Structures are given as structure tokens and as C-alpha cells.
């Protein structure tokens, strides 16, 4: 079979491959780069040559053409520094502690961002002297980022506390659809607020599509009222918001491969599966889908307290124009109704 | 030593444990009937009643692996052998598999998924040791559908709480190039198409890095990019006879699959290269197009940092520290200020951004949150008329019933 032959060739040639776990370092770590922001210019001179090294993702990269190094002179250094800090993986400060990018970012220099990348030492399996990444609550700096996540969807549940006859409901309601072979619930929609509800025969109901918690509650009440009018003794018990989905745009492109290297414990980036990076923030417990265009989707925001939202995003992404954030105090920051 | 119990034949109570050759037997002393033999020591009280304990009920059963587990472990070991992985990988993968199979999430799934589970464990182990193995290769080994593999992989990651580092692109390039059949003379590869492996590898790595700096790699499937980069590198190493060979033919000769996005990546790469070439002083005189720029890839890669910086505006804002010799410095900022990213050439440069930002797909956006002030509390009164509009009138119900033949 034709498909096997590339594999066989691959296998034969694999036998002569390098041992990945014991590849030597190709570059020495720099002096510890203490990142008291803003960056002192004295350190720029040390840093600039590092900027222009090739991305040493594979330590056995001895055949790389380093002849472009002389191109970069001291005058160009500033320009390099004010470039997008997205080239996180090109800056190879092997010895930078990894928790420097938590905390407040001032955006005078984008150097703060690249420093956190540790591509090659990790790639070679040799553990660099990194301090473990501690989950840090995103900083609430005093300057406003102006980024406000927009709520896109709210999922809530409510218990109508009575058994329902789904066929009856589907017959008597205009806005209901019921296909028992496909799904065991009635799908009902109302126009204002524009929402959809799944109504189960046990009396439980799921309401989705609302853009705010109040709208979700209002919509759920309307559905309950419809069910009441259809002749069932429906009540309105245990209304609870289960999930909120918001989206926002940080307005700069994000180096996902750099982000996954620095926040390895929290992020999962599989370009073969999905173009975005899935970041599971610990505190507050949200899942963010971060895309290269800078758009971020925040989800699984099950509120137990105050949520910080997009403020967290920007402090993670190594922004060039890293406008520091404050916690967005808007719609995401509310306590769930009991 | 007499054990308790009675002989079923004669009813006598004198039972003796005796050894017949090497086999322990329980014999009735009165009639000589053999009650049981070859009793294994178990902790079950059945033994007291001198009944044989079936092996499936003894403690030995708990120590034995289920057939499913055995098969799965064999599968994992076979996969590791096929991929020629070190022994340490095999042990890790087997241990992951054993742990995963005990969890309810994987124990009660279809056989197909259990087979994929073995492959996922191998894949996870490889990634944790930075061994460049793509999902595509594992799927082809397992004859699995990629989306099913993806779902098993994600649930495995979640259930076992594994942290899997990202795929290293340079390693991927190295191993992917190893599968190209262009390094030794074979029947269907013409002589001018043969290439030296090290040179091709070096140049491909350079192009892949360039693509990564130019935002062509983030968020995209890596293999098409590597294929397109290898193609460009191969062409540029000996442009004469190779420029006329299209990408599809190249992949056929090399014995590699041509992934569909590779054409798009090739186009994007060429666009970047053309932009860079416009900044190279000794090429300014030429009118370069997609074919001819390939000849100069070597030079472009050599000076790529400088060229990228000059060819593309970095931020969308003006750069204050433009090249020297610009003219009166006072005029410079003014000229640069109104238009973003203008350079001394006076051309407007495209910003160095991911393609999804440069060519945004037009999307009809619903009106931005026109927050209805009405739903401020969620507890407003609901009018009856509003609800009635959602209910069917009796005539409608009749008509509907007739039409549907329900109830």
C-alpha cells in the first residue's frame, strides 16, 4: 500500500536521528534579566544581539545561516525594541524567570513581553532555571485599557416543577418544535428577548441566547408563562445562570506559540486541531479562546464572585502596544443571582 | 489434618488432606472418594466448604488484566516499535493507557475509541518528550478519522490532567523532510531534481522561520507550511531546471502527500518574499514576479531581519526612527504622521499582520449591543398579549392536527 512507504522510509531514517533528550545547548543563557519595568537602556545593548538570533527551536541547528547578524547595528536596535513584541519566540533569554510577565505591564518597551519566551531550552528537554509559573490574578492597574468584553450568550436553567406533555406543547404553541427521534425536548423560541429554550418533560428548562443576565431571566419567565398558558401548573424555581460567553478584541495580533511556551500549564494550543489557543485561567476560573487576530472569546464564566474578564487577557498576551488593562468592570463582573 | 465438611458419597465426616504426587487432594477417609483436588489458596470461604473455587472467582482474577487491556497494551507496544521510539516512551505510554482505561470515561466506550486511546497515549508521550509526531501520522497508522482522534485526545488530556507541550516546528521540519524522496537517485526522479539533504533542510528551516515571523504559521496547520517551504527551498537551490515544476508534481516526485492548503501557503510566502525583494537594493531594478523571486531566496533569507523590517510596517503606526539620510528631519515626522507606515520610497506598505487581519472576511454584524433599557431588572411584568401571540388558535390546532395526523 502506497501510504505505508513514506512511513517506512521515515522509520528507516529515524534510526539515524538525533537523541532529542540530550541535545546540547547552542547558546549560553544571558545574565539574569531583572525585569523592573520600564526597561533600562543599559540592558538594551545586551539584549539586541539576542533579538537577532534565529529562533533556535531545535538545538541541533548548527547549519543555520547566521550571516545576517552583522546587518543589525546599534542604531537599529531601538527599532527592534519597539517592534511588535510578538516575536516572543525569537528572543532567547534562556535565564529569564518566567513569572515576570505576570503583574503590571507598562508599555514603554515591548521587551517585557519577549523575555518570557523560553523556546529552545524547553525544546531540548533540558530544564532551564525557570521559576514555576504561579497563577496570578491579573493586575488591576489604574489605567483603563478601554477593552470591554461584550456578552454574546448566556445560558441559564430553571425548574418549572411540573411534568410536561411535550406533544401537547408542540401542538398548542406556535413557536415550538419537537422531534422526539432527534432530541427529547421541545425547542421553543421567543422574539423578545431573542432567545431559545429547551423544555424537557421533567419540567426543567434551559434558556440560551440572551445577551445579559436580566434578559435571560426575563426570557425564562416568558417561557414559563407560555407553558402556564398552555395549561400546566408551571412555577419558576431555582433560576440559575450556568454559563456566560463573552468576546472581545485586543486589537493586536498575538503570538500563540510564544504564549503557549510561557504559560504552558494553562494553555493548550493544537494548530492541527483548532486555530485558537485554549487558556484555562485558574483565578478567576474562565476558559479563554485566544486567536491570532487578537479576538478573544471568554467562556465558562460560572460566576461565584467578581470576574475580571478581559483584563486578564491582555496581561497574558505579549502586546506590542501593550496597553495595560484594568479589570473590566462591566457585564462580566457581577455575582450570579441566587 | 481433618477439615470440616462431609463426604458427599458416604456422609462421613472424616476428611483428610493428602497429596497425590504433587497435587493436594481432599479425600474421604471412609470411602476414599476424592472431594476436591488442586485447590488454590484463596481467601474465599468457599474453600472451607471444600468446593473448588473457580479461577474467575479467586483473587487471581483481580491480578490478571482484562483481555481488552492486554490487547490495548500490545497495540501501544506495537505502535512504539513501528515508530522506533525509545523504551522509556513505551513504558510511559503503557502506563498512561492503563490509567486511562480504568477511568469510566474510557472504560465504557466503543472498541474503536479504545483503539484510538492507545494511539493517543503514544502521541501524548511523544509530545511530552518533544518528539515531533503529528496527529496526521498517528491517524494514518491507526486508520482513524481525525476528528474522532481529536475528541479522544482532548478527553484524555482532560481526564488524566496531562500537560502537553506545543509541537516544535523545527523538529517537525526535520522529520517531515526525512520522508522526502529526493536525496537518493531513484527511477522516477530526474537527476536535476535530486538535492542534498542538509542544504534543503537548512533552507527550509530558514523559510519556515521567515513564515513564522510573518505571521503565516500561527493558528494554521503546520504540515502544509512545511511542504510549501520545502518546495520553495528546493526550487531556489537550483532554479534552472526546477522552476517549471509545479507544487503537485514536486510532491508526487518526493513521494509525499500534497495537503490542500499548501497552495495558499505558497502564495502567501511568495507575497512576503516579493515584498522583501523590493527592498533589496540590487534587486530594485528588476521586475520580480512569483517565479523569478525564487532565484533570490538565498539572499532574501540572509538579510531577512533587515528586509522584513523595511518591507512591512510593524505596528500600523509610523516609525519615528527611519533610515538616515532622509532629508530634513523636521519634515520627516510630518510626512510620516498622516499616513501610516510610509517609508522613504513613498510607497504605502502593508503591515506585518496575520492574513486574517489583512483580509478580513466580511461578516454581517448584527447591530452592536443595542441594550434595551427595558430589561433592566429582568422582573418586568409580562403582558398577556405578548404571550398569546405564541399560542395557536383553536382553528389552527384543528388544521394542524388534520395535517399531521397526530393525536
Boltz contact constraints between the chains, C-beta under 6 A:
constraints:
  - contact:
      token1: [A, 6]
      token2: [B, 179]
      max_distance: 6.0
  - contact:
      token1: [A, 6]
      token2: [B, 255]
      max_distance: 6.0
  - contact:
      token1: [A, 9]
      token2: [B, 179]
      max_distance: 6.0
  - contact:
      token1: [A, 10]
      token2: [B, 178]
      max_distance: 6.0
  - contact:
      token1: [A, 10]
      token2: [B, 179]
      max_distance: 6.0
  - contact:
      token1: [A, 11]
      token2: [B, 84]
      max_distance: 6.0
  - contact:
      token1: [A, 13]
      token2: [B, 178]
      max_distance: 6.0
  - contact:
      token1: [A, 14]
      token2: [B, 84]
      max_distance: 6.0
  - contact:
      token1: [A, 20]
      token2: [B, 130]
      max_distance: 6.0
  - contact:
      token1: [A, 52]
      token2: [B, 305]
      max_distance: 6.0
  - contact:
      token1: [A, 55]
      token2: [B, 209]
      max_distance: 6.0
  - contact:
      token1: [A, 57]
      token2: [B, 168]
      max_distance: 6.0
  - contact:
      token1: [A, 57]
      token2: [B, 169]
      max_distance: 6.0
  - contact:
      token1: [A, 57]
      token2: [B, 170]
      max_distance: 6.0
  - contact:
      token1: [A, 58]
      token2: [B, 170]
      max_distance: 6.0
  - contact:
      token1: [A, 58]
      token2: [B, 171]
      max_distance: 6.0
  - contact:
      token1: [A, 63]
      token2: [B, 198]
      max_distance: 6.0
  - contact:
      token1: [A, 63]
      token2: [B, 202]
      max_distance: 6.0
  - contact:
      token1: [A, 67]
      token2: [B, 302]
      max_distance: 6.0
  - contact:
      token1: [A, 68]
      token2: [B, 302]
      max_distance: 6.0
  - contact:
      token1: [A, 68]
      token2: [B, 303]
      max_distance: 6.0
  - contact:
      token1: [A, 68]
      token2: [B, 305]
      max_distance: 6.0
  - contact:
      token1: [A, 71]
      token2: [B, 303]
      max_distance: 6.0
  - contact:
      token1: [A, 71]
      token2: [B, 306]
      max_distance: 6.0
  - contact:
      token1: [A, 78]
      token2: [B, 321]
      max_distance: 6.0
  - contact:
      token1: [A, 79]
      token2: [B, 321]
      max_distance: 6.0
  - contact:
      token1: [A, 83]
      token2: [B, 314]
      max_distance: 6.0
  - contact:
      token1: [A, 84]
      token2: [B, 314]
      max_distance: 6.0
  - contact:
      token1: [A, 123]
      token2: [B, 130]
      max_distance: 6.0
  - contact:
      token1: [A, 123]
      token2: [B, 168]
      max_distance: 6.0
  - contact:
      token1: [A, 125]
      token2: [B, 130]
      max_distance: 6.0
  - contact:
      token1: [A, 172]
      token2: [B, 392]
      max_distance: 6.0
  - contact:
      token1: [A, 173]
      token2: [B, 390]
      max_distance: 6.0
  - contact:
      token1: [A, 174]
      token2: [B, 390]
      max_distance: 6.0
  - contact:
      token1: [A, 174]
      token2: [B, 392]
      max_distance: 6.0
  - contact:
      token1: [A, 175]
      token2: [B, 390]
      max_distance: 6.0
  - contact:
      token1: [A, 214]
      token2: [B, 375]
      max_distance: 6.0
  - contact:
      token1: [A, 214]
      token2: [B, 377]
      max_distance: 6.0
  - contact:
      token1: [A, 214]
      token2: [B, 378]
      max_distance: 6.0
  - contact:
      token1: [A, 215]
      token2: [B, 375]
      max_distance: 6.0
  - contact:
      token1: [A, 217]
      token2: [B, 378]
      max_distance: 6.0
  - contact:
      token1: [A, 218]
      token2: [B, 375]
      max_distance: 6.0
  - contact:
      token1: [A, 218]
      token2: [B, 378]
      max_distance: 6.0
  - contact:
      token1: [A, 222]
      token2: [B, 382]
      max_distance: 6.0
  - contact:
      token1: [A, 225]
      token2: [B, 382]
      max_distance: 6.0
  - contact:
      token1: [A, 225]
      token2: [B, 387]
      max_distance: 6.0
  - contact:
      token1: [A, 226]
      token2: [B, 387]
      max_distance: 6.0
  - contact:
      token1: [A, 226]
      token2: [B, 390]
      max_distance: 6.0
  - contact:
      token1: [A, 229]
      token2: [B, 387]
      max_distance: 6.0
  - contact:
      token1: [A, 253]
      token2: [B, 353]
      max_distance: 6.0
  - contact:
      token1: [A, 253]
      token2: [B, 354]
      max_distance: 6.0
  - contact:
      token1: [A, 256]
      token2: [B, 218]
      max_distance: 6.0
  - contact:
      token1: [A, 260]
      token2: [B, 166]
      max_distance: 6.0
  - contact:
      token1: [A, 265]
      token2: [B, 163]
      max_distance: 6.0
  - contact:
      token1: [A, 269]
      token2: [B, 166]
      max_distance: 6.0
  - contact:
      token1: [A, 271]
      token2: [B, 220]
      max_distance: 6.0
  - contact:
      token1: [A, 271]
      token2: [B, 221]
      max_distance: 6.0
  - contact:
      token1: [A, 271]
      token2: [B, 222]
      max_distance: 6.0
  - contact:
      token1: [A, 272]
      token2: [B, 135]
      max_distance: 6.0
  - contact:
      token1: [A, 272]
      token2: [B, 221]
      max_distance: 6.0
  - contact:
      token1: [A, 273]
      token2: [B, 150]
      max_distance: 6.0
  - contact:
      token1: [A, 275]
      token2: [B, 219]
      max_distance: 6.0
  - contact:
      token1: [A, 292]
      token2: [B, 218]
      max_distance: 6.0
  - contact:
      token1: [A, 292]
      token2: [B, 219]
      max_distance: 6.0
  - contact:
      token1: [A, 292]
      token2: [B, 354]
      max_distance: 6.0
  - contact:
      token1: [A, 293]
      token2: [B, 354]
      max_distance: 6.0
  - contact:
      token1: [A, 293]
      token2: [B, 356]
      max_distance: 6.0
  - contact:
      token1: [A, 293]
      token2: [B, 357]
      max_distance: 6.0
